[in-house]
């Protein structure tokens, strides 16, 4: 979503907490700005957030990588940078990706999305949904871009199943990994703003032991999700994905104000369609990013329309709601996107201020 230049100060916000029994944030009073996400080339609109699980090469355990979707002219689908942010606020550039020198196909070029994971073997994988001018009518299929631990691009993953990779989660098993990728461009541009029902969730099985990851197979495990172009958000479609401990993949169905569950996501060989509805409407308001809390295994999502963060049980009960980004007009609209949880807090990007922020927590 198009945002203004980064604010120099970010005020702490008192959270609005409801249904306090058993919720993650019972002891939280405010959030803190960690750092600006704007690198030296001026890229804006931070989307993806991923914690680094292991120190290797230029990756440092406990740091966060953040991908930028817009360039310095604030054009969507043109951001090319990934920044590394330490919990103490130290920032460095991890990668700046040149579309002209990619080692494989990536239709349309580079526009980095929320689809961002860091694997323990040191591979960084990021989605690209590129445009030429920041407008949805020039959006192309893009690809998944694979970087090594030094921040160099080593390969791309592109085929007919990867079409506008928008968000991504991973099951990391060291020598192999499963990626779960949402795609939002299946018929979307041709729909010209009308809802189409081509959004997918694709599972990739990767071998990650060797010179570079090798795709062993790809399967569509979710399909028929509503999606459309949008002048403010570029595209609205299935976004956040997170794998639960029982093998259910939770998918944020943004256009339907819904969180879905796809059972047996690691092993299924066919599409579950739209999956089962975990929760719909209520306090959901264009939900985007999704993660799972580390101890209770609850779902945590952020609303794209009003700057609210929600905690929801796997059974679909909302147990907390909090205001974390009420900047702009209307307040909070377009501010939240990527989110990640650790044992120490919840890290999230604020697109209204181009910052990474943290909600410190004392337990789960």
N, C-alpha and C positions, 0 to 999 in steps of 0.2 A: 504494500500500500504506500502511496506517495506521502512523504513526511517532510516537515520543515528541517532546517539545520539543527544540529545538536544544541540542547540547552546547556548552559554553563553550570547551572546548579540544579539539583533534583531534591525537592523537599521530601522529608520523611512523611509518610502517609499513615495515619492511624487506620487500622484494618477494621472492617465491618465483619464481625464473626457471628455466625449463627449455628444453632445446633451443636453447642460446644462439646458435648459428651463424646470422647473418643477421637476427636479430630486431630490432625497433624499440627495445626498452628495455634493451639490453645495458649502457648506461652510467647507468642509473637506479638510485638506492638507496632513495628514499623519495618520498612525495607530500606536498604542502603544501596547507593550507587557504587558499583565496583570500578567501572572505567568506561570511557568513551569507546565505541566500537569503530570509529571513523579512522581509517589508516591515512597514510600520507597522500595517497592519490584522491582522497575525498569521497570514496564510496560511502553510500548511505543505506539506510533501511536494513538493519540486521534481521536475519530470519532464523537460521539454524543455530542451535546451541548443543555442543557435545563435550562431555568431560573426557579428558585424556586418562585412560586406565593404567598406563604403564610408561615409564621413562624409556625412550629409545630415540636415537637421532635428535632431532630438534623438538620432539614431543616430551613434555614433562608431566609426570603423573600429578593429577589434581588440578592442572590448568584446564582452561576451557577454550575450545575453538568456536568461533562465531563466523558465519558466512554472511556476506552482504549481497542484497538483491538489486540495489540501485547503484548507478554511477554517481559521480559528483554533480552531474546535471539533474539528478533525481529522476532519471528515466528507469522505469521498472524493467527487469529482465536484462540488465546490462552490467550488473555488479560482477566483479572478477576476483574479489579478495576474500581471504580467510585470515582473521586475526587471532592471535594467541593472547589470552588474558589470564594472568595469575590471580589467585584469590586476593592478593594484596594490592591489586590494581595495576601492576606492571603490564604494559602492552607491547607486543611486537608483531610484526607481520609474519605470518606463517607461509602464505602463498599468495602470489598474484598470477592468475592464469591467463595466458595469451591464447585466444581462440585460433590465431594463425599458426600456432606451433603445436597444436594438440597431436598426439601420436596416433589417433584413430578418429573415426567419424563421430560427430556431435552436431546433428542437423540444426543449423541456426546459430551455433556458436556458444557463447558463455553468458549466463545470467543465473547466478548461484541462488538456490532455493533453501528451504528449511530442511531438505533431505540431506542430513549430515551425520555421519557416524565415524568414530575412531575405534579401530580394532586393536586388540592387545598385541597382535603381530606387528603393529606399527603402520598399518595402512589406513589412510583417510579417504573416505568415499563421500562425494558430494554430488547433489543433483543440479542439473542445469536446465532451466526453462527460459530460453533466450528470446529477446525481441531485438529489432533493429532501431526502434524509436520510442520504446517504452509503452507502446500501444498493443492491445490484444490482437489486433488484426494482423500483426507481423510476428506473432508468437509461433515458434516452431518446436518440433518434438524434443530437441535437446538430447541428453544422455546422462549417464552416471560417469563422473570423472574420478579416477583413482590416482591418489598421490602417495608417494612413499613418506617415510618419517622425516625426510629432509625438506618436504614441501614441494618436491618436483613431481609433475604429472608423469605417470608411467603408462597409462592406458585409459581408454574409454570403453564404456559398455553401452551399446546402442543397437536396438533392433525394433521390430514392430510392437513388442510388448512394453517398451519404455517410451512413453509419449507424454511428455510434460511431467517429469518426476517432481513431486511437490513436497513430500515428506517421507521419512524413512526411519525404521528402527532395525535393530540387529540382535540376533542371538549369536554371541561370540563364543566359540569353542576352541579358540587358539589356532589350531591347524585348519579349521574350517569355520564357516560362518553362514548363517541364514540372514538375508536382507529382506525386509518387508517394505515395499515401495508403493506409495499411492501415485496414481497418474491422472491428470486432469485435462488432457487435451484431446481425448477421443471424440471427435465431432464437435468440440466446444467452439472453436473459432467459426466454423460454418454455421453454428446456431445463432451467431450475431446477437448475443445477449439473452436469448431464450434458453430455458433449461433443456439440456439433453441428458440422456441417461447412459453415458458411456464410461464413467469413472471406474477405475480398476484398482485392485491391490494385487501386486505381483510379488511372488516369493522367488528370490534367487538363492541358489545353493552354490557357495564359493569354496574352493580349496585355497587356503591362504598360506600354505607352506611352500616356499619356493621363491623364485625371482619376482613374481607378481601374482595377484589373485587370478584364479582361473574359474570361469563360470561353468559349473557342471550341469545345471539345468535351471530352467525358469518355468514357473507355473502360475497362472492366474488363479488366485484363491478367493477373490472378491470381485464382483462386477455389477454393473447397472446403477452405480452411484450417480446422483444428480450433480451436474456441473454446468457452469455458464461463465461467459466473460462478464467483466464488471469494470467500469471506468475507474473506480477507486482501488480495487484489489487486483486488477488484471484478470484473475481467474478465481472463481469460487468453486470448490469441489472437495472431495475427500482429502483430509489433511492429516492430523496427528495420528500416529500409530504407536502402540505399545503392547508388548507381549507379556501376558500374565503368567504366573507360576504353573497354572494348570494347562498351559498351551493355548489358551484363548488369545487371539489377537484382537485388541480393541482398536476401533477405527472411528475417528471423528468424521461424521457425515455433516459437514458444515452447512450445506444448502438446506438440509432437512432439520437442522437444530437437534441433532441426535448423536448418540454414541452407540455404535454397533459392536457386536462380538462375533468373531469368526472362530468356531471351535476347531481343535486339532490343526492349528495353522501350520505347524512345522511339518506334518506328515501328510496332510490331505493332498489328493491328486486332482481334485476338481474344484470348481468355483462354488463358494457358499452363497453366491449372489450378494444380497444386501446384508447377510448375516442376521443375527437376532438383535432386536432393540434392547439395549441395556437401560437407556433413559432417553426421553425426548422432551423437548421444551422445558418447562419449569424455569430455572434460572439460566439455562443455556441461552446464549445470545450470539449466534455466529461463532461457535467454538472453533478454535484453530489448533494450537499445539496440544500435545498430550504426553504425559509421563506417568509412571507408577511410583508411589512412595515406597521407600526401601524396606520398611519393616511391616507396616500393616497391609501393604500391597493394594492400597486404594488408588483410584484414578485421580489424576490432577490435570485439569484442562483450563485454558484461558479463553475468555470471550473476546472476539475481535471487535464487537460493537460497543462495549461499554467498560473495558478495562477491569473486568472482574475475573478472579481466579476461583475455581470451584473444586472442592474435594468430594468425590463420589465413590461409594463402595462398588465392588464388582456386581453386587446385586441390584445396583441402580438407585441406592438411597443417597441423596445429597446430605453430607454431614458438615460442610463448611462453605462459606462464601465470603470473599474478602476483596476489598478495593485496593488495587495495587498500581493503577495507572489511570488517573482521572484528569489528565492534561488534554487540552484541545477542545474542539467544539464539533459535535457534542462531546462531553467529557469521556475520555477513554477510547473513543472510536479510532480504530486502526493502530492502537498502541502496542498490543501484545501479539506475539506469534510463537517463537520457539521457547521451550521450557525444559529444564532438566533438574532432577533431584539428586541430592547426595545425602550422606548421613548428617551433614552440618547445615543444610539449608536448601532452598529452592532458588535456582538461578534462572533468570528470564531476561529476554531482551525487551526493551521499550523502544518501539520504532518512532514514537513521538519525540524522543530525546536522543535517539541513537546511542543508547547505553546498554551495558549489561548490569543487571541489578541482582541483589540477593535478599531473600527472606531468611534470616537466621532462625534455626529451630533448635530446641533443646532435646527433642526426642520425637518418636513417632508412635 
